[in-house]
Amino acid sequence: MPVFLVAVLLSSCEKKEKDPAWIGTWIHEEVVPIPDIGIPVPVKITLILEKTSFEYLMAAEVFNQFIDVAVVKGDLGATDTEFTITPKTMAMANDSGELEWISEGDPGWEEEIAQWELGETNSASYELDGNTLLLILDGESIAFTRE
């Protein structure tokens, strides 16, 4: 039997590794008061989890449409109960509503991480129950629903 055929047969017999159930797009919505003003604003957080990366996107509703106000992207490690989150790039909306990006290694990166109350690497525990993901970071929990 040719080597190629043996390799094909063996690879087709290998057990396919199933992706973790937490992979996907998760949504959290709430109404929060604007600091210093107190006016309640609807906020939508989208959390996109892939096997080795994440994206956290916060949008606020302004004039009946959601506008991106903050984004964090980075590396993700996972066990059965815990995520290891390593931010690599982030953005905040400036006064004109445009996102201003900063990445690991850029001047001011450490200050930006500190402003977000994040470390270079962060641990968050999680619980998954069907279409609900409960993320617990620094004692605070937030519930997401699968999109």
HELIX and SHEET records of a PDB file:
HELIX    1   1 VAL A    3  CYS A   13  1                                  11    
HELIX    2   2 TRP A  109  GLN A  115  1                                   7    
SHEET    1   A 9 LEU A  99  SER A 103  0                                        
SHEET    2   A 9 GLU A  82  ALA A  93 -1                                        
SHEET    3   A 9 GLN A  65  ALA A  78 -1                                        
SHEET    4   A 9 SER A  53  VAL A  62 -1                                        
SHEET    5   A 9 PRO A  40  LEU A  49 -1                                        
SHEET    6   A 9 GLY A  24  PRO A  33 -1                                        
SHEET    7   A 9 GLU A 140  ARG A 146 -1                                        
SHEET    8   A 9 THR A 132  LEU A 137 -1                                        
SHEET    9   A 9 ASN A 122  ASP A 129 -1                                        
END                                                                             
